[in-house]
Amino acid sequence: MTDEKNRDGTAETLRGVVVIVAVGVALGLAFNALGLASRPPRGLSWIRQVEKMPSLEELQPGSGLVPAPAPQRGAAPAFALVGTAWAEAPAVPAAAADLGCAPSAKPARTAAKSDTVKGSPAAAKKATVPAKKAPVTVKPAAKPATPAPAAVAVPAPVKVDLPVVPDLDQPIEVKLANVKKFFDAGAALFVDAREAPEYAEGHIAGALSVPFDDAVKNPALLEPFKRAGKPLILYCSGGDCELSKDLAKNMLADGIRKVLVFTDGLPAWKAAGYPMEAGAAKVAR
């Protein structure tokens, strides 16, 4: 009888332990899910799922992943069709008169109307008067034409083929080749999401310092980027570093758009030998 009571007590204890563990796991998962859904996300790394960002290289017009920009209403056509009113008439060559295209002069009178009758004294008098020779006019020789100065060749401006940055409500991954294009053209703002001491040791030339933790504590640091007028390229230490991606999510949640994440980060930039600098943090104003 005593053994049966001991067995029943042990079973009740085990059931209680299982219930407590199950409830604890359920509460932990629920708390972690709330953390991941927060801004910024604060989930556990061993539970948190790796989010795949869309790639800028895959989002270009013609890929089918983003709609092509609609043509502007009232814009003039880039090309005119041959045979329509847009085509210009060919110019008449300057030497058209020499080719017989100029209006001809009236023909000269070949004979004057005679006011006398043939055989009259007046006619005989006219016949005996010798005709006067017309004076010969010698035209001066034409001066040789002065050759026109040679035209100075003006080099054509270098066209930078920048990718189109779509306006999405999520971070967009960008690779090193396109990051360098934006850097050379000065067409993007670079943002370093690492801590200030790491930034001071070395960063992409011209990059601004916005540490992720500082942006969480002081959201006003993100206000200047709402007036940037350029795409933003965020980066950190590459590899498993999530600071740039988390900062991008904060910016998007704050209404900032066209946020790119350079996932390969500073190590890839430095390995390629691209411009670097060191020094105190530069903050957006």
Secondary structure by P-SEA (a helix, b strand, c coil): caaaaaaaaaaaaaaaaaaaaaaaaaaaaaaaaaaaacccccccccccccccccccccccccccccccccccccccccccccccccccccccccccccccccccccccccccccccccccaaaaaaaabbbbbcbbbbbcccccccccccbbbbbccccccccccccccbbbbbcaaaaaaaaaaccbbbbbcccaaaaaaccccbbbbbbaaaaaaccccccccccccbbbbbbccccccaaaaaaaaaaaaacccbbbbccccaaaaaaaccccccccccccc
